[in-house]
């Protein structure tokens, strides 16, 4: 009897907006990296499906796109005896090679800090340091985020999700040219008053094709042949430049 009562109370305690659901579409199902690849753009669009009228509370939509995680060691340099040397280092256990977070309004309005901690949505939550042997280890993580933000690898796009009639939404995520090959995870969150009420997850394969793929495979599967080919190309380029220079001198 007690278990049934607890189950009933838990059911009653469920939020009234639990019947809202994300229906998603993407402009690209995969991204090919070619020799002339200069970046790309993904259009993320969708709708909010409801079985009943929209509940009260501020609606928010958050879209994140994350590249493959790679460990990173961040080092701090100081000038000692006239030269720059490494003095401290911090190992970043999980640092996405690319990460973009777009929202329909300021993140502080559509996402509670407690939800961010659980879902790991914002950039500081997905970059975590471990094995820190310095007191200000968080400054190393902030430095990594600042550097990658400058290279457009990390993007905070507040207000970039357009929301129409509290039903339709869309946003564009710009991908830089220096993409890491692998599976990119797109997560879409629907929030009410800062609480996550629904989530949709999908993956976008990013892979090298054509000449890029052939060179990549050759370098990793037959390094000796790749080295010989690189040496031959360098010799041919040097000889060609010398021949052109000699021709012009005449």
Helices and strands as residue ranges (DSSP letters): H 2-13, E 20-26, E 30-33, E 40-50, E 59-66, E 69-80, E 83-96, E 99-103, H 107-110, H 113-119, H 123-126, E 128-130, H 137-150, E 154-158, E 162-164, E 168-175, E 182-192, E 195-208, H 211-221, H 223-249
